[in-house]
Amino acid sequence: MSRCHTQITLADRRRLHHLVAAKVPLNEMARQLGRHRSTIYRDIKRNTFRDRELPNYDGYYSTVAHDISRDRRRRLRKLRRHPALRKEIISQLEARWSPEQIAGRLLSDGLSRIRVCKETIYRFIYSKPGPIMDKIIRAFSPLPAFARQSFTFDRGTEFAGFRALEDEFGARSWSCDPSAPWQKGTVENANKRIRRYLPGTTDLAPVSQRDLLALTRHLNDQPRKCLGYMTPAEAFMAHLQDGA
């Protein structure tokens, strides 16, 4: 049975180092360490040592990984320990400043005695997935990995926490170029069908979640020519069965 906590210890990382070196499959690593596979995936991805000048030395090393992890937590705690600084950074993010602009301005203006680099601000952003990302994670977590390999979003700020998907279950995320909704054609096609029932001017506030789910089932139970007149629900179930 998996342990209830998810924080990986140095002893765990020592075992993980040998498992990675032996190229043990991810699921087996998780089983041996008694952790969820996403926890193991996240630790390897976040804490692997990389050197641009000496790439031959890249790898997952237990003590180095542990130090990288502790340093990341320390830098995030910096913003939690200084609420005024955190409030200022959030205000600038809401004004659409980039982390690099924020870090540079704080340094040039001498507004804070606490040194904050752009990487710390990026980690601060990505450590807080927000309600939309939380809902996406909850909705897709029950699916097998092959059925949730990637996500494509528009450039709205509500999707700023997209790295949470990669951290949670290894899914890659993509953003459309500005004014290029056709790059997520399936979503746009679905939106067009939805507007037959809910025009763009519809106020969604009084529309219940139950009604939205009913509309979703209705659309997914309609046969599509592009699917050989299977319904989307039938095609998706066939995909799950083929990958099982």
Secondary structure, 3 states (H helix, E strand, C coil): CCCCCCCCCHHHHHHHHHHHHCCCCHHHHHHHHCCCHHHHHHHHHHHCECCCCCHHHCECCHHHHHHHHHHHHHHHHHHHHCHHHHHHHHHHHHCCCCHHHHHHHHHHHCCCCCCCCHHHHHHHHHCCCHHHHHHHHHHHCCCCHHHCCEEEECCCHHHCCCHHHHHHHCCEEEECCCCCHHHHHHHHHHHHHHCCCCCCCCCCCCCCHHHHHHHHHHHHCCCEHHHCCECHHHHHHHHHHHHC
